[in-house]
C-alpha cells in the first residue's frame, strides 16, 4: 500500500507522467513485499518549487508506506526514484528530496489493515 507523491517545477506532459508512473511501479519493488499492484502515484508538474533559492528543475517526493522497511531498502528506493526523475524530466539527483512516512495504520476498502 505505498503512495508516491511527486511535486516538481519541471513541466510534465501526460506522456512523461505515464512514463514516471510506470518506472515508479518498478522502483517500488526495492521495498520487499511492495509492487505496482498496490502502488498509488500522484504527479504534479509545473509546481511552484524553489530549492537553494532558484527555480531550476527540482522535485520533492513523498513516499508513504504501510509497514517499516529497512533503511537499506529505502535508500535503494531513493536511488531509483532519483534515477527515474533524472532520466524522465532531467532533474539532477542533487535537486531531488525524498521523504518517507512509514505507518502501521492504513485504510482501504472501508477497513484498516
Steps between C-alpha positions, in 0.01 A plus 500: 500500500760757409426851376759705314424869453725695263499878493730669252546837338585322174240468228345152498301406192241223512751271328774582752256446788414156361871420468570616857205297632619185323861543613392559860299178476828319440696711752265418789616138491811622685276469806443130571137401458403817310392502136326714242185298571439709815692816410324835476690781327433873494691727263481877503710678239546875457482529879632824653810347657826667593815329624820674606335829408439415135226360284735271306345153454442335838264251660356414839392137522296369791486124551241356737530133584299254705748323723861562592745430218872483571724802462683327215174435311398864537845611388470282191154644427638854533766415244243355262262795537783744433595303190144503372468876534845566355436276199141610439497875565868584535506594868850462645514258795643775723178698450265221614381450857330174597319472833347191659204444727456145625185398683332196649158660441373492143143492382355357179162383388329633813731320746850520644766238445 
